[in-house]
Each structure stands twice: as structure tokens, then as C-alpha cells.
Amino acid sequence: MRDNVADEDIVERLRHAIATEALPKAAREHASLLLQRLSSPVRVSVLGLPGSGKSELLNMFIGQRLLPRDSKLPTTELTYGTTERIVVTDASGGRNVVEGLNFEEAQAISPAFMRVEMPLPLLQRISLLEVVTDGSSIEFQSAIDWAVRRTDIALWCTQTFGDAEAQLWARVPDSLKDHAFLVVSKADVLSAKNALTSRIADLETVVSEEFNSLFAVATLQAIKAHHAGGAVDEAIYHASGGGALSAEILRHAERGRRADVDSAHLFLARYQISSPSQSKPTKAKPVVSVETRPTSPQKPAPVVHSSPEIQSSTEDEIVENVVLFSDSIRFLRRRGDGLLEASSSLGKGKADGLVSQCVDAVEHLVDLFSDDDTGCSAADAFLDDLTEAADLMVLMQVEGGDASAADAVTLLLQLRREMEMKLAA
């Protein structure tokens, strides 16, 4: 999805640069990745044990009871399409198209996977994937490994999140956990048993360590809040918890999309790529080492040395929002220690993934500090450092290589040290 004319221009410039091969190979691959992300909806996957309420959660998002209850459907994706249809993939890999939303006809084909296409505006912003398994540990592990590669935002449906679920969730990479939400579904049932409040309290620790946040949703109540013609009883919808979850998912998706746009802006400026309608195509400058980054015509590009360092803008600021800084430090300790260990034995093929994880970590911190509304001047000032670090890491991601990966990890650890110093002051 692209929200405005400026985004359209970015997409046009990326396509032009790739088509004319004006970029070196590494940069062209990065441009292709940016183009793919900007041209596709944000991918939301719903996971959880059988019977945890995944189908009803998807029905809640689209505002109608689309997926039949207890129908034994396979893993199903809801995506945007100009007409309603179901694309069925069978166990042999064959594809069949069922016109309309005839799930009985689709099931008769013995589907292994289904893609449901609908002209629903929401699906232009996000796609929805329900991951279905038979409940066995081996199949669930395989399904998670398959799904995480196709996921931008993850929702785990549960009523208890016991040890078995925690072990399965441990397979999810930390970079996705930053964009994951624990959904206590069937909250109305737990509430009727006077167990909802205590259940949420029991999950607070695991949520703080493993998820972005927690939402309790009475899915059946949320679905009933939607009426024919698209009308929604807002009071019921928000009382069910569905309104808060939907709003957060869309807000999180939009923030991710804007981060992609910002990365594309920086990338295009770094290679001085103009719109094909504004200038003749020119060959982009080759990728250079981190010590000699070129300067874009719009804004001087920051210089990174072998030991990257950013100038702290918060030296004289007193930390008032201690919770924000403490949570961020814990996040970087959990993330940074693993990245530091990985950076000590890089080798072929590991550097790009390592830099991407560093980029995700910094963008997560930018989101946290951007959302701070406490008036903490230290947080406002440190946000500038985080934004600068995010820009530097995007450039490292473009250049690739072991040196850039080591620089990215070093920069991440430097940010943690600066926050620790602020709290200790």
C-alpha cells in the first residue's frame, strides 16, 4: 500500500533504478527488497494452538463471519483482490480457483493452503494469515519456521500460554518478537469465570520479555459489533477489546510502513537517484567503504569510522522517564549480547542478517521513544541519537559485509551504554 503521491514517487524511482541497472549489485538487491516491502501490504500472522480462537480473530478484523467455525480449514491467507475468490493449493502443489467465497467447494478439493481474495480496503493495508496445524509439536515447529519468514507482525492466540506454548514461541526470532502481540482470546469466557484479571497478571512477566504487549479480546462480542453494510457499534467493539487491538495493529503497521519509506528516502538520497520524469538516468555512485561515504545533495551523509560513534545529545538532561530507559536497556541487553556473540564469528552469508537485526532493534527503540508522552526532555533528546543511529545502520545495510555488521553491533552496544550512563547520572 502507498498512502500518498510522495510514496508513489519513491516506488517509481526504485523501479527505475532497478530497471536501468544504475546501481551496483548489492545496492540493487537492497532496492528490490525496499520495493517489495513498499508495494505489498504489511503481513500479519495469527498463530496459536488448535482451538485458541484464531479464525474468530480473523473474522473480527474483517468485520464479518467469513471463516466458518469448526470447518477444519488449512492454513489460510486473506489478501486484497478486485473480486471475491479462493485460490486453493492442494498437497501436490496444484492450484485451483474457486470463484466467490464458496468454502465448501474449496474444501472438496482437499486443500493444503488457501488464499482468500476480497475487495476489502483493510486488506490493502494488511494481509492476514492464519497458521493451522494438527497440534503436534513437530508440525507446529515446522509451521512456525515457515510462517516467520512471511510475517511482519505476529499475533499469538491463547488462554493460558503454558510451557508447551512458550517452548514453541521460543523458535520465533527476537526481531519478530519486537512486533508480536499476545492475544488472550475468548476473554469473555475467562471474565465469566472471574479468571481474566488474574490470568493477565500471571502473563505480565512473559509479555515484558517475549512480546510487544498483551491484549484481551472477547472475539465473539467483537464480531457481533459489526453489522450489515459495514456499520460498527463502536461502544461494543471497544468494550470487547477488539477496537484497541485493531487500532494498535494498524498503527504498528503504519509505523513500519513509514520506516520503510524513510529507509527508501535515505537510500535514494545516498545514491542520488532522481525520478525518471525529472531527469535523465545517470549511473549511481558505487558502494564505498564506511569511512568514505558520499554526501547526498539533500543532506550531508553521516560519516562512520571503524569504531562507529555518535555524539550524545543528552549529556545535560535528567532522565525523568526511568521506566522507558530501563525497559530499553533490558531490551538491548537481551538483543545485544546475542548479536555480539554472532559478530565474533561472522563468515560468509551472516553479515547481512546481522545488520538487519540491528536495524530492527534501533527502529524498535525509535518507536518506543517516539511514543513517549511524559515530557521527559532526556527521552526527547535521545530520540535524535536513535534516529541518527537508524540512518547509519541503513547505510551499513546497503554496503553489507563483515565490517558493516561489526560496526552495526558496536553502535547498538554504544546506545545501550549511553542509556546506562544516563540512568546512573
N, C-alpha and C positions, 0 to 999 in steps of 0.2 A: 504494500500500500504506500502511496506517496500522497502527502497531505496538501501540498501547495506547489505553485509554479517553480519556486526555488528548488524543491526536491526533484521535480521533473528535469530541470536543467542539470542537476548533478548526475542523474541517471543518463541523460543524453551525452554528457561529457565522458562518463566512464565507458559507455558503449563505443563512443567514437575513438577513444584512446585504445581500447582493446582491438577494435576492427582495423585500425590503421597500423597496429603493431608499433606504435610510437613509444612504447615502454619497454624497458629490459624485461627479461623473462620473469624474474622474481616479483617485480612490481606489477607486471601484467596479471600474474596469478592472484596477487592481493586485490587488484582492481576487480577481477572476476568474482572474488569472494564478496567484496563490498557490493557489487552489482546484484549478485544473487540475494543478499540479505535485504537490500532496498527494494527489490522487485517482488518480494514474497511476504505474505502475512507472517506475523510472529507465531511461532509454533508452540502451542500449549498441549502438554500431555497429561492425561489423568491416569494415575496408577493406583494400585491397591489390591488387596486380596479379593477373591470372589465374594460377592455379596456385600461389599463395602459401600455400595451406592454410587459407583462410577457413572453408570448410564443415566441415572436420575440427575446427576450433577451436569452432564452434558445437556440433558433436556432443559434444565434450569437456565443454562447460559443462552440457549437459543429461544427460550420462551414458549416452548410447546413440548408436548409429549411425543417426540419423534421416534426415539428408540423404544421399541416395545419392551415391557418388563418381562423378565424370565424367559427371554427368547433364545438364549444361547448363541448370540451373535459372536462372530470372531472379532479380532482387533479391528476397530472401525475409526475412520478419519472423516471428519466433517470439514469440507472446504467450500470455497465460493465457486459458483458456476452460474452461467446465464440461464440454464434450465435445470429442473429437478431430475436427477438420475442417480443410479447407483452403479459404480464400476466395481465388478466382482472379480477377484483374483482367486482361482482355485488352487488346489495343492500342487498341481503340475506346473503352475505359472501361467496358465491360460487366462485370458481376460474376456469377460462378457459384460455387456452394458444392459442394464435394466432401466428402461425409461420410466420416469416417475419415481415415487418413493414406495415401491411395492416390495416390502421386506420379505414377504412370504415367497415371492418369485425368486428373490435374491438368495434366500436360504436354500431353495430347492437345487441350486447349483453347487451346493456343498462348498461354500466359500472359505478360504483361508484368511482372506483380508478383504475389507470393503472400504471403498471411498464414496462417501455420500456428498454429492454436489448440490448446492442450493443457492438461489439468488438472494442471500440474506446479507444485508450490509455489515453485520458484525463479522462475518466470515471474510470480509475484505481486510479486516484489521488483524484477526487471529484465526488460525486453524485449530481444530480440536481433535485430539487423538485419544481414544480410549484403548488402553492396553489390556487385552484379555488373555488369561491363561487358565489352565485347568487346576491351578492351585499348587501343583507340585513344585518343590524347591528348585529343581534343575530347570524346568521350563520357565519359572519365574526369573531366575538368574539370566537365562538367555534372552528373555523378553526385555528385561531392564537394559542389558548391554545393547540390544538393538534399538531401544527407544531413546536412550540418552543421546545417541548420535543424531537424532531427529527432533531434538527438544530445545526450546529456548526458555520456557517456563514450565516447571513441573508441579503438579498437584498430587499429593498422596492422600487418598481417602481412607479413613479408619474410624473405629470407635474406641480402640484401646492402644494401638501402636505398641504391641508387645515385643518380646525378644525376637521372635521369628521375623517380624516386620523390620525391626531395627537391623538385623543381620542382612536382609535383602537391601535395605536402603543404604547400607554401608558400601554397596557396589557403585553408588552414584558418585561421580567426581565432585570435589569441593566446588569447582567453578559453577556447576549447576545448582548445588545446594544453596548458593547465594541467591538464586532465583527460583526457589522452591517454597511451597506453602503446604503446611499440614492442615488438612480439612477434616474436622470432626463432623462427619456426615450423620444424618439421622439424629440431629441434636434434639429434636422434639421428643424422640423416644427416650433419650437419656434424661431430658428435663422432666418428663413424666415420672421417671423413677427417682427423681431428686439426686441424680448422679452427675449432671453436666458440670456443675461448678467444681466439684472435687476432681473430675476427670481432667478438666482443663488445668487445674492446679498441678496435677500429677505430671502433666506433659510439659510444663514450663521449662524445665531444665533441658530436655531433649530438643525442644524447639529452639532455645537460645543457642544450642551447639550445632544443630543439624538443618535448620530451616530458616528462611527469612522471617516468617511469622506464622501464626495459627489463626484459623477461622472456624467457628462452629456454625453449621448451616442446617436448618430444617428444610431439606430439599423438597419434600412433598408440599410443604406450605409455600415455598418459593415458587414452585411450578404453578400452583393454584392462583398465585397473584397475577399471572399473565392471562389475559382474556383475548377473545377473538378480535381480530383486527389490529393487534399489536398494543392494545391498551394494557397498562400495568397499574395495579393497585400498589402505589409506592409505599404506603404505610405497612401493608402486609409483607411486601418484598423486603423492606429493610428490617422489619421485625424478625424475619426468618433468618437473617444473616446473609442472605443471598445478595442483597444490594451492596453490602460492604465488600464482599469477596469479588463480585463482578467489577466494581469500581476499581479495586486495587489491581486486579489482573490487567484491566485496560490501561490503568495509569502506569503500571510496571512495563507493559508492552510499549507504550508510547515513549517512556523514558529510554528504553532500549533502542527504539527506532531513532529517536533524536540523537542518541550516542553514535549510532551508525552513520547518521547524516553528518555529525560533527567530524567523525573519522574520515569520511569521504571528502569533506571540505579541506581538511588538513592534507590529505593525500593529494588532491588535485592542485592545491597551492604549492605543495612541496615539489611537484613535477611541472608546475606552470602550465597546466592543461586548460585551455580555453574551450568555450562552446564552439562547435564546428560552424555555427551560424554567425559567429562573431569574428573568427579569424581563420586563416589557413592553418592546416595541421602542421605542426613542427615536431621534430624528433625530441622526445623528452630527454632531460639530462640523465646520464647513467647513475646507478646507485653508487654512492661513495661511502667511505668509512665513516663511523660515528664521529670522528674527530674533525671532519671537514664537510659538514652538512651544508648544502647550498641555502641561499636566502630566497624566499619567495617574494614576488613583487608586492603582495598584500601586507605581509608581516614578517619581520626577521625570524628565521627559524632558530630555535634554541640550540646551543652547542652542547654536546655531550662528550665528556672526556672518558678515558679508560676507566676511571672510577667516577661514575656519574654523581653529581651533587647538585641539589637545588638550594637556593638561598631561602632560608626560613623567613616568612613574613610575620611571624607571631612571637618574636622574641620578647616583646614588652607586654604581651597580652596575658591576662589572667584567665585560666580555664574556669568557666562558671558551669558549663555542662559537663560535669565529670563523667556521667554515665556514657555520653556519646564517645568521649575519648577512650574510656575504659573498654567499652564494647569493641571499638575499632582496634585497639591494641590486642585484645584477645583474638579477634578475627585474624589479624596479621601474624600473630604467633602461631596459630593453627595452620594458616596457609603458608607463611614464610619459611618455617622450619622444613617443611616437606620440599618446597621449591629450592631451598638452599642445598639440601642433600642431593636433589636431582641435578642441580647445576654443577656439582662437583664431578659428575661423570656423564657429560653430555653425549658426545659421539654423534654419528650421522643420524639425522632424522628426528632428533629430540629437541633441537633448539626452537623450532617454530611453535611447537605445542607449549613449551615452557614460557615463551614470550606471551602467547595468547592467554595463558593463565594469569600472568602478571597484569596484563591489560584488563582482564575481567575483574581482578581484585581491586585495582585502582578505580575502575569505573563504579564498582560497588561502593567504595568509600566516598566517591564523589556524590553518589545518590544519597548516602546517609547524611553527609554534611549539608547537602543542598536542601534536605527536608527539615533541617534543624530550625525550629521557630522559637527557640528560647531567648534569642537576643544575645547569645554568647559571642562576644567580639573575637575571642580566640578561634572559635569554630569558623566564623565568617572569614577571618584572615587565612586560616589554614586551608580553607577551600581553594584559595588561589594556588597554594603549593600543590594540592592534589590535582587541580586542573592542569598545571604545568607538567606534572609528572605523567598524567594521562597522555598529553600531547607528545612528550618524549618517547613514551613506550609505543605509541602508534608508529612513530618513525623507526624505532628499533624493530617493530614487527615487519615493516616493509623491507628493511635491509636484511633481516634474518641472520643466521649464522651463530656460532657459539659465543662470539664476543658480545653480540647484542643480547643474547639470552643471559649471560653473566651480568651485563650492565642492568638489565631489567630487574633481576633478582636483587642486585645490590641497591638499586633505587627503592625497591619495595621495603627492604630492611631499613634503609635510611629513614623512610617515612615513619616506620614503627619507632625507631629510636627518638625521632623528634617529638612524637606524641608522648613517649615515656618521659622525656625531659620536661615537657610542658606540665605534666601532672606532678612531677617531682619538685617543680619550682615553687 
